[in-house]
Amino acid sequence: MKRGTFSSYGFDYHDLGYSTGKMAVEILKGKKPNEIPVGFPENLELYINKKAAREEGITLTEEMLKNAKIVGE
């Protein structure tokens, strides 16, 4: 986003760390790592950079913005 793209889907590193911590607790309680399924981020978020969209000539609609996290005005 900092390099100028106007939108992206991504995950929150806090959420990822929390999920990883839950896996660590399972291991500390005796579960073997190979018994824990591979995990993927559960909550992807839409990020929109309004400034970059404006500079790229993209018109943002209310629908696009309603659930997005806004980066750069």
mmCIF file of the N, C-alpha and C atoms, coordinates in Angstrom:
data_MODEL
# 
_entry.id   MODEL 
# 
loop_
_atom_site.group_PDB 
_atom_site.id 
_atom_site.type_symbol 
_atom_site.label_atom_id 
_atom_site.label_alt_id 
_atom_site.label_comp_id 
_atom_site.label_asym_id 
_atom_site.label_entity_id 
_atom_site.label_seq_id 
_atom_site.pdbx_PDB_ins_code 
_atom_site.Cartn_x 
_atom_site.Cartn_y 
_atom_site.Cartn_z 
_atom_site.occupancy 
_atom_site.B_iso_or_equiv 
_atom_site.pdbx_formal_charge 
_atom_site.auth_seq_id 
_atom_site.auth_comp_id 
_atom_site.auth_asym_id 
_atom_site.auth_atom_id 
_atom_site.pdbx_PDB_model_num 
ATOM 1   N N  . MET A 1 1  ? 0.819   -1.178  0.000   1.00 0.00 ? 1  MET A N  1 
ATOM 2   C CA . MET A 1 1  ? 0.000   0.000   0.000   1.00 0.00 ? 1  MET A CA 1 
ATOM 3   C C  . MET A 1 1  ? 0.875   1.258   0.000   1.00 0.00 ? 1  MET A C  1 
ATOM 4   N N  . LYS A 1 2  ? 1.998   1.210   0.689   1.00 0.00 ? 2  LYS A N  1 
ATOM 5   C CA . LYS A 1 2  ? 2.855   2.391   0.767   1.00 0.00 ? 2  LYS A CA 1 
ATOM 6   C C  . LYS A 1 2  ? 3.470   2.739   -0.585  1.00 0.00 ? 2  LYS A C  1 
ATOM 7   N N  . ARG A 1 3  ? 3.549   1.768   -1.478  1.00 0.00 ? 3  ARG A N  1 
ATOM 8   C CA . ARG A 1 3  ? 4.174   2.022   -2.775  1.00 0.00 ? 3  ARG A CA 1 
ATOM 9   C C  . ARG A 1 3  ? 3.178   2.522   -3.813  1.00 0.00 ? 3  ARG A C  1 
ATOM 10  N N  . GLY A 1 4  ? 1.901   2.637   -3.437  1.00 0.00 ? 4  GLY A N  1 
ATOM 11  C CA . GLY A 1 4  ? 0.961   3.272   -4.335  1.00 0.00 ? 4  GLY A CA 1 
ATOM 12  C C  . GLY A 1 4  ? -0.197  2.444   -4.840  1.00 0.00 ? 4  GLY A C  1 
ATOM 13  N N  . THR A 1 5  ? -0.294  1.177   -4.456  1.00 0.00 ? 5  THR A N  1 
ATOM 14  C CA . THR A 1 5  ? -1.454  0.411   -4.900  1.00 0.00 ? 5  THR A CA 1 
ATOM 15  C C  . THR A 1 5  ? -2.701  0.961   -4.209  1.00 0.00 ? 5  THR A C  1 
ATOM 16  N N  . PHE A 1 6  ? -3.844  0.891   -4.856  1.00 0.00 ? 6  PHE A N  1 
ATOM 17  C CA . PHE A 1 6  ? -5.021  1.497   -4.253  1.00 0.00 ? 6  PHE A CA 1 
ATOM 18  C C  . PHE A 1 6  ? -5.820  0.526   -3.395  1.00 0.00 ? 6  PHE A C  1 
ATOM 19  N N  . SER A 1 7  ? -5.617  -0.796  -3.563  1.00 0.00 ? 7  SER A N  1 
ATOM 20  C CA . SER A 1 7  ? -6.333  -1.733  -2.694  1.00 0.00 ? 7  SER A CA 1 
ATOM 21  C C  . SER A 1 7  ? -5.574  -3.048  -2.566  1.00 0.00 ? 7  SER A C  1 
ATOM 22  N N  . SER A 1 8  ? -5.878  -3.732  -1.469  1.00 0.00 ? 8  SER A N  1 
ATOM 23  C CA . SER A 1 8  ? -5.225  -5.003  -1.215  1.00 0.00 ? 8  SER A CA 1 
ATOM 24  C C  . SER A 1 8  ? -6.015  -5.761  -0.160  1.00 0.00 ? 8  SER A C  1 
ATOM 25  N N  . TYR A 1 9  ? -5.980  -7.088  -0.228  1.00 0.00 ? 9  TYR A N  1 
ATOM 26  C CA . TYR A 1 9  ? -6.506  -7.924  0.842   1.00 0.00 ? 9  TYR A CA 1 
ATOM 27  C C  . TYR A 1 9  ? -5.331  -8.392  1.668   1.00 0.00 ? 9  TYR A C  1 
ATOM 28  N N  . GLY A 1 10 ? -5.478  -8.373  2.970   1.00 0.00 ? 10 GLY A N  1 
ATOM 29  C CA . GLY A 1 10 ? -4.399  -8.821  3.831   1.00 0.00 ? 10 GLY A CA 1 
ATOM 30  C C  . GLY A 1 10 ? -4.935  -9.250  5.178   1.00 0.00 ? 10 GLY A C  1 
ATOM 31  N N  . PHE A 1 11 ? -4.025  -9.689  6.033   1.00 0.00 ? 11 PHE A N  1 
ATOM 32  C CA . PHE A 1 11 ? -4.420  -10.135 7.360   1.00 0.00 ? 11 PHE A CA 1 
ATOM 33  C C  . PHE A 1 11 ? -3.757  -9.275  8.409   1.00 0.00 ? 11 PHE A C  1 
ATOM 34  N N  . ASP A 1 12 ? -4.299  -9.332  9.587   1.00 0.00 ? 12 ASP A N  1 
ATOM 35  C CA . ASP A 1 12 ? -3.792  -8.586  10.723  1.00 0.00 ? 12 ASP A CA 1 
ATOM 36  C C  . ASP A 1 12 ? -2.746  -9.454  11.421  1.00 0.00 ? 12 ASP A C  1 
ATOM 37  N N  . TYR A 1 13 ? -1.557  -8.934  11.604  1.00 0.00 ? 13 TYR A N  1 
ATOM 38  C CA . TYR A 1 13 ? -0.478  -9.710  12.225  1.00 0.00 ? 13 TYR A CA 1 
ATOM 39  C C  . TYR A 1 13 ? -0.800  -10.066 13.676  1.00 0.00 ? 13 TYR A C  1 
ATOM 40  N N  . HIS A 1 14 ? -1.574  -9.249  14.349  1.00 0.00 ? 14 HIS A N  1 
ATOM 41  C CA . HIS A 1 14 ? -1.989  -9.574  15.715  1.00 0.00 ? 14 HIS A CA 1 
ATOM 42  C C  . HIS A 1 14 ? -2.826  -10.850 15.717  1.00 0.00 ? 14 HIS A C  1 
ATOM 43  N N  . ASP A 1 15 ? -3.788  -10.944 14.795  1.00 0.00 ? 15 ASP A N  1 
ATOM 44  C CA . ASP A 1 15 ? -4.617  -12.148 14.700  1.00 0.00 ? 15 ASP A CA 1 
ATOM 45  C C  . ASP A 1 15 ? -3.777  -13.384 14.389  1.00 0.00 ? 15 ASP A C  1 
ATOM 46  N N  . LEU A 1 16 ? -2.828  -13.224 13.479  1.00 0.00 ? 16 LEU A N  1 
ATOM 47  C CA . LEU A 1 16 ? -1.953  -14.342 13.123  1.00 0.00 ? 16 LEU A CA 1 
ATOM 48  C C  . LEU A 1 16 ? -1.128  -14.795 14.323  1.00 0.00 ? 16 LEU A C  1 
ATOM 49  N N  . GLY A 1 17 ? -0.596  -13.834 15.075  1.00 0.00 ? 17 GLY A N  1 
ATOM 50  C CA . GLY A 1 17 ? 0.178   -14.164 16.267  1.00 0.00 ? 17 GLY A CA 1 
ATOM 51  C C  . GLY A 1 17 ? -0.667  -14.856 17.321  1.00 0.00 ? 17 GLY A C  1 
ATOM 52  N N  . TYR A 1 18 ? -1.911  -14.419 17.457  1.00 0.00 ? 18 TYR A N  1 
ATOM 53  C CA . TYR A 1 18 ? -2.817  -15.046 18.424  1.00 0.00 ? 18 TYR A CA 1 
ATOM 54  C C  . TYR A 1 18 ? -3.063  -16.509 18.055  1.00 0.00 ? 18 TYR A C  1 
ATOM 55  N N  . SER A 1 19 ? -3.329  -16.763 16.780  1.00 0.00 ? 19 SER A N  1 
ATOM 56  C CA . SER A 1 19 ? -3.548  -18.140 16.312  1.00 0.00 ? 19 SER A CA 1 
ATOM 57  C C  . SER A 1 19 ? -2.303  -18.995 16.526  1.00 0.00 ? 19 SER A C  1 
ATOM 58  N N  . THR A 1 20 ? -1.151  -18.426 16.262  1.00 0.00 ? 20 THR A N  1 
ATOM 59  C CA . THR A 1 20 ? 0.110   -19.143 16.467  1.00 0.00 ? 20 THR A CA 1 
ATOM 60  C C  . THR A 1 20 ? 0.307   -19.459 17.947  1.00 0.00 ? 20 THR A C  1 
ATOM 61  N N  . GLY A 1 21 ? -0.041  -18.515 18.807  1.00 0.00 ? 21 GLY A N  1 
ATOM 62  C CA . GLY A 1 21 ? 0.057   -18.742 20.245  1.00 0.00 ? 21 GLY A CA 1 
ATOM 63  C C  . GLY A 1 21 ? -0.833  -19.889 20.707  1.00 0.00 ? 21 GLY A C  1 
ATOM 64  N N  . LYS A 1 22 ? -2.031  -19.981 20.135  1.00 0.00 ? 22 LYS A N  1 
ATOM 65  C CA . LYS A 1 22 ? -2.921  -21.091 20.477  1.00 0.00 ? 22 LYS A CA 1 
ATOM 66  C C  . LYS A 1 22 ? -2.299  -22.427 20.079  1.00 0.00 ? 22 LYS A C  1 
ATOM 67  N N  . MET A 1 23 ? -1.618  -22.456 18.940  1.00 0.00 ? 23 MET A N  1 
ATOM 68  C CA . MET A 1 23 ? -0.927  -23.682 18.521  1.00 0.00 ? 23 MET A CA 1 
ATOM 69  C C  . MET A 1 23 ? 0.211   -24.017 19.493  1.00 0.00 ? 23 MET A C  1 
ATOM 70  N N  . ALA A 1 24 ? 0.927   -22.983 19.930  1.00 0.00 ? 24 ALA A N  1 
ATOM 71  C CA . ALA A 1 24 ? 2.034   -23.197 20.873  1.00 0.00 ? 24 ALA A CA 1 
ATOM 72  C C  . ALA A 1 24 ? 1.521   -23.785 22.180  1.00 0.00 ? 24 ALA A C  1 
ATOM 73  N N  . VAL A 1 25 ? 0.370   -23.321 22.634  1.00 0.00 ? 25 VAL A N  1 
ATOM 74  C CA . VAL A 1 25 ? -0.219  -23.865 23.863  1.00 0.00 ? 25 VAL A CA 1 
ATOM 75  C C  . VAL A 1 25 ? -0.516  -25.351 23.688  1.00 0.00 ? 25 VAL A C  1 
ATOM 76  N N  . GLU A 1 26 ? -1.025  -25.730 22.549  1.00 0.00 ? 26 GLU A N  1 
ATOM 77  C CA . GLU A 1 26 ? -1.310  -27.153 22.293  1.00 0.00 ? 26 GLU A CA 1 
ATOM 78  C C  . GLU A 1 26 ? -0.031  -27.984 22.393  1.00 0.00 ? 26 GLU A C  1 
ATOM 79  N N  . ILE A 1 27 ? 1.049   -27.460 21.829  1.00 0.00 ? 27 ILE A N  1 
ATOM 80  C CA . ILE A 1 27 ? 2.333   -28.173 21.867  1.00 0.00 ? 27 ILE A CA 1 
ATOM 81  C C  . ILE A 1 27 ? 2.841   -28.259 23.312  1.00 0.00 ? 27 ILE A C  1 
ATOM 82  N N  . LEU A 1 28 ? 2.726   -27.162 24.060  1.00 0.00 ? 28 LEU A N  1 
ATOM 83  C CA . LEU A 1 28 ? 3.176   -27.165 25.457  1.00 0.00 ? 28 LEU A CA 1 
ATOM 84  C C  . LEU A 1 28 ? 2.362   -28.137 26.312  1.00 0.00 ? 28 LEU A C  1 
ATOM 85  N N  . LYS A 1 29 ? 1.141   -28.400 25.896  1.00 0.00 ? 29 LYS A N  1 
ATOM 86  C CA . LYS A 1 29 ? 0.296   -29.357 26.620  1.00 0.00 ? 29 LYS A CA 1 
ATOM 87  C C  . LYS A 1 29 ? 0.533   -30.791 26.162  1.00 0.00 ? 29 LYS A C  1 
ATOM 88  N N  . GLY A 1 30 ? 1.495   -30.997 25.229  1.00 0.00 ? 30 GLY A N  1 
ATOM 89  C CA . GLY A 1 30 ? 1.869   -32.344 24.849  1.00 0.00 ? 30 GLY A CA 1 
ATOM 90  C C  . GLY A 1 30 ? 1.506   -32.793 23.444  1.00 0.00 ? 30 GLY A C  1 
ATOM 91  N N  . LYS A 1 31 ? 0.793   -31.968 22.704  1.00 0.00 ? 31 LYS A N  1 
ATOM 92  C CA . LYS A 1 31 ? 0.442   -32.358 21.345  1.00 0.00 ? 31 LYS A CA 1 
ATOM 93  C C  . LYS A 1 31 ? 1.685   -32.263 20.463  1.00 0.00 ? 31 LYS A C  1 
ATOM 94  N N  . LYS A 1 32 ? 1.850   -33.218 19.585  1.00 0.00 ? 32 LYS A N  1 
ATOM 95  C CA . LYS A 1 32 ? 2.995   -33.192 18.660  1.00 0.00 ? 32 LYS A CA 1 
ATOM 96  C C  . LYS A 1 32 ? 2.698   -32.213 17.521  1.00 0.00 ? 32 LYS A C  1 
ATOM 97  N N  . PRO A 1 33 ? 3.706   -31.458 17.083  1.00 0.00 ? 33 PRO A N  1 
ATOM 98  C CA . PRO A 1 33 ? 3.477   -30.485 16.012  1.00 0.00 ? 33 PRO A CA 1 
ATOM 99  C C  . PRO A 1 33 ? 2.848   -31.092 14.756  1.00 0.00 ? 33 PRO A C  1 
ATOM 100 N N  . ASN A 1 34 ? 3.210   -32.344 14.432  1.00 0.00 ? 34 ASN A N  1 
ATOM 101 C CA . ASN A 1 34 ? 2.648   -32.949 13.221  1.00 0.00 ? 34 ASN A CA 1 
ATOM 102 C C  . ASN A 1 34 ? 1.169   -33.331 13.389  1.00 0.00 ? 34 ASN A C  1 
ATOM 103 N N  . GLU A 1 35 ? 0.643   -33.187 14.598  1.00 0.00 ? 35 GLU A N  1 
ATOM 104 C CA . GLU A 1 35 ? -0.775  -33.464 14.849  1.00 0.00 ? 35 GLU A CA 1 
ATOM 105 C C  . GLU A 1 35 ? -1.642  -32.205 14.698  1.00 0.00 ? 35 GLU A C  1 
ATOM 106 N N  . ILE A 1 36 ? -0.986  -31.080 14.516  1.00 0.00 ? 36 ILE A N  1 
ATOM 107 C CA . ILE A 1 36 ? -1.701  -29.811 14.379  1.00 0.00 ? 36 ILE A CA 1 
ATOM 108 C C  . ILE A 1 36 ? -1.832  -29.498 12.889  1.00 0.00 ? 36 ILE A C  1 
ATOM 109 N N  . PRO A 1 37 ? -3.054  -29.300 12.411  1.00 0.00 ? 37 PRO A N  1 
ATOM 110 C CA . PRO A 1 37 ? -3.220  -29.017 10.983  1.00 0.00 ? 37 PRO A CA 1 
ATOM 111 C C  . PRO A 1 37 ? -2.602  -27.677 10.588  1.00 0.00 ? 37 PRO A C  1 
ATOM 112 N N  . VAL A 1 38 ? -2.215  -27.589 9.350   1.00 0.00 ? 38 VAL A N  1 
ATOM 113 C CA . VAL A 1 38 ? -1.694  -26.338 8.811   1.00 0.00 ? 38 VAL A CA 1 
ATOM 114 C C  . VAL A 1 38 ? -2.797  -25.293 8.899   1.00 0.00 ? 38 VAL A C  1 
ATOM 115 N N  . GLY A 1 39 ? -2.449  -24.107 9.324   1.00 0.00 ? 39 GLY A N  1 
ATOM 116 C CA . GLY A 1 39 ? -3.449  -23.048 9.462   1.00 0.00 ? 39 GLY A CA 1 
ATOM 117 C C  . GLY A 1 39 ? -3.216  -21.928 8.469   1.00 0.00 ? 39 GLY A C  1 
ATOM 118 N N  . PHE A 1 40 ? -4.261  -21.219 8.196   1.00 0.00 ? 40 PHE A N  1 
ATOM 119 C CA . PHE A 1 40 ? -4.212  -20.061 7.298   1.00 0.00 ? 40 PHE A CA 1 
ATOM 120 C C  . PHE A 1 40 ? -4.938  -18.910 7.976   1.00 0.00 ? 40 PHE A C  1 
ATOM 121 N N  . PRO A 1 41 ? -4.589  -17.676 7.651   1.00 0.00 ? 41 PRO A N  1 
ATOM 122 C CA . PRO A 1 41 ? -5.314  -16.550 8.246   1.00 0.00 ? 41 PRO A CA 1 
ATOM 123 C C  . PRO A 1 41 ? -6.817  -16.681 7.969   1.00 0.00 ? 41 PRO A C  1 
ATOM 124 N N  . GLU A 1 42 ? -7.595  -16.489 9.025   1.00 0.00 ? 42 GLU A N  1 
ATOM 125 C CA . GLU A 1 42 ? -9.035  -16.640 8.889   1.00 0.00 ? 42 GLU A CA 1 
ATOM 126 C C  . GLU A 1 42 ? -9.732  -15.350 8.462   1.00 0.00 ? 42 GLU A C  1 
ATOM 127 N N  . ASN A 1 43 ? -9.200  -14.235 8.868   1.00 0.00 ? 43 ASN A N  1 
ATOM 128 C CA . ASN A 1 43 ? -9.871  -12.964 8.614   1.00 0.00 ? 43 ASN A CA 1 
ATOM 129 C C  . ASN A 1 43 ? -9.040  -12.084 7.681   1.00 0.00 ? 43 ASN A C  1 
ATOM 130 N N  . LEU A 1 44 ? -9.372  -12.123 6.418   1.00 0.00 ? 44 LEU A N  1 
ATOM 131 C CA . LEU A 1 44 ? -8.714  -11.218 5.477   1.00 0.00 ? 44 LEU A CA 1 
ATOM 132 C C  . LEU A 1 44 ? -9.482  -9.900  5.468   1.00 0.00 ? 44 LEU A C  1 
ATOM 133 N N  . GLU A 1 45 ? -8.760  -8.814  5.399   1.00 0.00 ? 45 GLU A N  1 
ATOM 134 C CA . GLU A 1 45 ? -9.368  -7.492  5.407   1.00 0.00 ? 45 GLU A CA 1 
ATOM 135 C C  . GLU A 1 45 ? -9.041  -6.770  4.112   1.00 0.00 ? 45 GLU A C  1 
ATOM 136 N N  . LEU A 1 46 ? -9.982  -5.960  3.660   1.00 0.00 ? 46 LEU A N  1 
ATOM 137 C CA . LEU A 1 46 ? -9.769  -5.131  2.479   1.00 0.00 ? 46 LEU A CA 1 
ATOM 138 C C  . LEU A 1 46 ? -9.217  -3.791  2.935   1.00 0.00 ? 46 LEU A C  1 
ATOM 139 N N  . TYR A 1 47 ? -8.095  -3.403  2.369   1.00 0.00 ? 47 TYR A N  1 
ATOM 140 C CA . TYR A 1 47 ? -7.477  -2.110  2.639   1.00 0.00 ? 47 TYR A CA 1 
ATOM 141 C C  . TYR A 1 47 ? -7.577  -1.272  1.374   1.00 0.00 ? 47 TYR A C  1 
ATOM 142 N N  . ILE A 1 48 ? -7.962  -0.021  1.523   1.00 0.00 ? 48 ILE A N  1 
ATOM 143 C CA . ILE A 1 48 ? -8.061  0.886   0.376   1.00 0.00 ? 48 ILE A CA 1 
ATOM 144 C C  . ILE A 1 48 ? -7.283  2.152   0.682   1.00 0.00 ? 48 ILE A C  1 
ATOM 145 N N  . ASN A 1 49 ? -6.458  2.542   -0.282  1.00 0.00 ? 49 ASN A N  1 
ATOM 146 C CA . ASN A 1 49 ? -5.690  3.773   -0.192  1.00 0.00 ? 49 ASN A CA 1 
ATOM 147 C C  . ASN A 1 49 ? -6.403  4.798   -1.070  1.00 0.00 ? 49 ASN A C  1 
ATOM 148 N N  . LYS A 1 50 ? -7.150  5.702   -0.438  1.00 0.00 ? 50 LYS A N  1 
ATOM 149 C CA . LYS A 1 50 ? -7.945  6.693   -1.182  1.00 0.00 ? 50 LYS A CA 1 
ATOM 150 C C  . LYS A 1 50 ? -7.065  7.608   -2.038  1.00 0.00 ? 50 LYS A C  1 
ATOM 151 N N  . LYS A 1 51 ? -5.933  7.998   -1.486  1.00 0.00 ? 51 LYS A N  1 
ATOM 152 C CA . LYS A 1 51 ? -5.033  8.890   -2.229  1.00 0.00 ? 51 LYS A CA 1 
ATOM 153 C C  . LYS A 1 51 ? -4.539  8.212   -3.506  1.00 0.00 ? 51 LYS A C  1 
ATOM 154 N N  . ALA A 1 52 ? -4.112  6.959   -3.399  1.00 0.00 ? 52 ALA A N  1 
ATOM 155 C CA . ALA A 1 52 ? -3.614  6.230   -4.573  1.00 0.00 ? 52 ALA A CA 1 
ATOM 156 C C  . ALA A 1 52 ? -4.732  6.025   -5.590  1.00 0.00 ? 52 ALA A C  1 
ATOM 157 N N  . ALA A 1 53 ? -5.938  5.723   -5.118  1.00 0.00 ? 53 ALA A N  1 
ATOM 158 C CA . ALA A 1 53 ? -7.066  5.547   -6.040  1.00 0.00 ? 53 ALA A CA 1 
ATOM 159 C C  . ALA A 1 53 ? -7.317  6.837   -6.812  1.00 0.00 ? 53 ALA A C  1 
ATOM 160 N N  . ARG A 1 54 ? -7.311  7.948   -6.102  1.00 0.00 ? 54 ARG A N  1 
ATOM 161 C CA . ARG A 1 54 ? -7.521  9.257   -6.743  1.00 0.00 ? 54 ARG A CA 1 
ATOM 162 C C  . ARG A 1 54 ? -6.437  9.515   -7.788  1.00 0.00 ? 54 ARG A C  1 
ATOM 163 N N  . GLU A 1 55 ? -5.185  9.234   -7.441  1.00 0.00 ? 55 GLU A N  1 
ATOM 164 C CA . GLU A 1 55 ? -4.064  9.472   -8.359  1.00 0.00 ? 55 GLU A CA 1 
ATOM 165 C C  . GLU A 1 55 ? -4.114  8.555   -9.579  1.00 0.00 ? 55 GLU A C  1 
ATOM 166 N N  . GLU A 1 56 ? -4.731  7.366   -9.415  1.00 0.00 ? 56 GLU A N  1 
ATOM 167 C CA . GLU A 1 56 ? -4.844  6.414   -10.529 1.00 0.00 ? 56 GLU A CA 1 
ATOM 168 C C  . GLU A 1 56 ? -6.152  6.586   -11.304 1.00 0.00 ? 56 GLU A C  1 
ATOM 169 N N  . GLY A 1 57 ? -6.961  7.586   -10.924 1.00 0.00 ? 57 GLY A N  1 
ATOM 170 C CA . GLY A 1 57 ? -8.200  7.848   -11.628 1.00 0.00 ? 57 GLY A CA 1 
ATOM 171 C C  . GLY A 1 57 ? -9.306  6.846   -11.346 1.00 0.00 ? 57 GLY A C  1 
ATOM 172 N N  . ILE A 1 58 ? -9.257  6.203   -10.191 1.00 0.00 ? 58 ILE A N  1 
ATOM 173 C CA . ILE A 1 58 ? -10.246 5.192   -9.833  1.00 0.00 ? 58 ILE A CA 1 
ATOM 174 C C  . ILE A 1 58 ? -11.306 5.824   -8.940  1.00 0.00 ? 58 ILE A C  1 
ATOM 175 N N  . THR A 1 59 ? -12.556 5.635   -9.315  1.00 0.00 ? 59 THR A N  1 
ATOM 176 C CA . THR A 1 59 ? -13.664 6.143   -8.524  1.00 0.00 ? 59 THR A CA 1 
ATOM 177 C C  . THR A 1 59 ? -14.078 5.067   -7.520  1.00 0.00 ? 59 THR A C  1 
ATOM 178 N N  . LEU A 1 60 ? -13.983 5.403   -6.258  1.00 0.00 ? 60 LEU A N  1 
ATOM 179 C CA . LEU A 1 60 ? -14.353 4.470   -5.202  1.00 0.00 ? 60 LEU A CA 1 
ATOM 180 C C  . LEU A 1 60 ? -15.833 4.630   -4.881  1.00 0.00 ? 60 LEU A C  1 
ATOM 181 N N  . THR A 1 61 ? -16.542 3.523   -4.792  1.00 0.00 ? 61 THR A N  1 
ATOM 182 C CA . THR A 1 61 ? -17.963 3.564   -4.474  1.00 0.00 ? 61 THR A CA 1 
ATOM 183 C C  . THR A 1 61 ? -18.160 3.323   -2.973  1.00 0.00 ? 61 THR A C  1 
ATOM 184 N N  . GLU A 1 62 ? -19.331 3.660   -2.479  1.00 0.00 ? 62 GLU A N  1 
ATOM 185 C CA . GLU A 1 62 ? -19.654 3.400   -1.074  1.00 0.00 ? 62 GLU A CA 1 
ATOM 186 C C  . GLU A 1 62 ? -19.575 1.905   -0.775  1.00 0.00 ? 62 GLU A C  1 
ATOM 187 N N  . GLU A 1 63 ? -19.984 1.088   -1.745  1.00 0.00 ? 63 GLU A N  1 
ATOM 188 C CA . GLU A 1 63 ? -19.928 -0.375  -1.577  1.00 0.00 ? 63 GLU A CA 1 
ATOM 189 C C  . GLU A 1 63 ? -18.487 -0.835  -1.340  1.00 0.00 ? 63 GLU A C  1 
ATOM 190 N N  . MET A 1 64 ? -17.545 -0.254  -2.083  1.00 0.00 ? 64 MET A N  1 
ATOM 191 C CA . MET A 1 64 ? -16.132 -0.621  -1.929  1.00 0.00 ? 64 MET A CA 1 
ATOM 192 C C  . MET A 1 64 ? -15.607 -0.192  -0.554  1.00 0.00 ? 64 MET A C  1 
ATOM 193 N N  . LEU A 1 65 ? -16.062 0.942   -0.088  1.00 0.00 ? 65 LEU A N  1 
ATOM 194 C CA . LEU A 1 65 ? -15.526 1.523   1.136   1.00 0.00 ? 65 LEU A CA 1 
ATOM 195 C C  . LEU A 1 65 ? -16.192 1.010   2.410   1.00 0.00 ? 65 LEU A C  1 
ATOM 196 N N  . LYS A 1 66 ? -17.375 0.431   2.300   1.00 0.00 ? 66 LYS A N  1 
ATOM 197 C CA . LYS A 1 66 ? -18.162 0.170   3.494   1.00 0.00 ? 66 LYS A CA 1 
ATOM 198 C C  . LYS A 1 66 ? -17.494 -0.789  4.486   1.00 0.00 ? 66 LYS A C  1 
ATOM 199 N N  . ASN A 1 67 ? -16.759 -1.768  4.038   1.00 0.00 ? 67 ASN A N  1 
ATOM 200 C CA . ASN A 1 67 ? -16.095 -2.697  4.961   1.00 0.00 ? 67 ASN A CA 1 
ATOM 201 C C  . ASN A 1 67 ? -14.585 -2.620  4.895   1.00 0.00 ? 67 ASN A C  1 
ATOM 202 N N  . ALA A 1 68 ? -14.062 -1.607  4.230   1.00 0.00 ? 68 ALA A N  1 
ATOM 203 C CA . ALA A 1 68 ? -12.617 -1.492  4.048   1.00 0.00 ? 68 ALA A CA 1 
ATOM 204 C C  . ALA A 1 68 ? -11.969 -0.706  5.164   1.00 0.00 ? 68 ALA A C  1 
ATOM 205 N N  . LYS A 1 69 ? -10.709 -0.999  5.387   1.00 0.00 ? 69 LYS A N  1 
ATOM 206 C CA . LYS A 1 69 ? -9.891  -0.168  6.257   1.00 0.00 ? 69 LYS A CA 1 
ATOM 207 C C  . LYS A 1 69 ? -9.220  0.851   5.346   1.00 0.00 ? 69 LYS A C  1 
ATOM 208 N N  . ILE A 1 70 ? -9.337  2.097   5.704   1.00 0.00 ? 70 ILE A N  1 
ATOM 209 C CA . ILE A 1 70 ? -8.826  3.171   4.853   1.00 0.00 ? 70 ILE A CA 1 
ATOM 210 C C  . ILE A 1 70 ? -7.383  3.488   5.237   1.00 0.00 ? 70 ILE A C  1 
ATOM 211 N N  . VAL A 1 71 ? -6.535  3.518   4.214   1.00 0.00 ? 71 VAL A N  1 
ATOM 212 C CA . VAL A 1 71 ? -5.128  3.847   4.385   1.00 0.00 ? 71 VAL A CA 1 
ATOM 213 C C  . VAL A 1 71 ? -4.840  5.009   3.445   1.00 0.00 ? 71 VAL A C  1 
ATOM 214 N N  . GLY A 1 72 ? -4.359  6.101   3.928   1.00 0.00 ? 72 GLY A N  1 
ATOM 215 C CA . GLY A 1 72 ? -4.037  7.244   3.074   1.00 0.00 ? 72 GLY A CA 1 
ATOM 216 C C  . GLY A 1 72 ? -5.295  7.949   2.584   1.00 0.00 ? 72 GLY A C  1 
ATOM 217 N N  . GLU A 1 73 ? -5.450  9.144   2.966   1.00 0.00 ? 73 GLU A N  1 
ATOM 218 C CA . GLU A 1 73 ? -6.602  9.939   2.548   1.00 0.00 ? 73 GLU A CA 1 
ATOM 219 C C  . GLU A 1 73 ? -6.177  10.744  1.356   1.00 0.00 ? 73 GLU A C  1 
# 
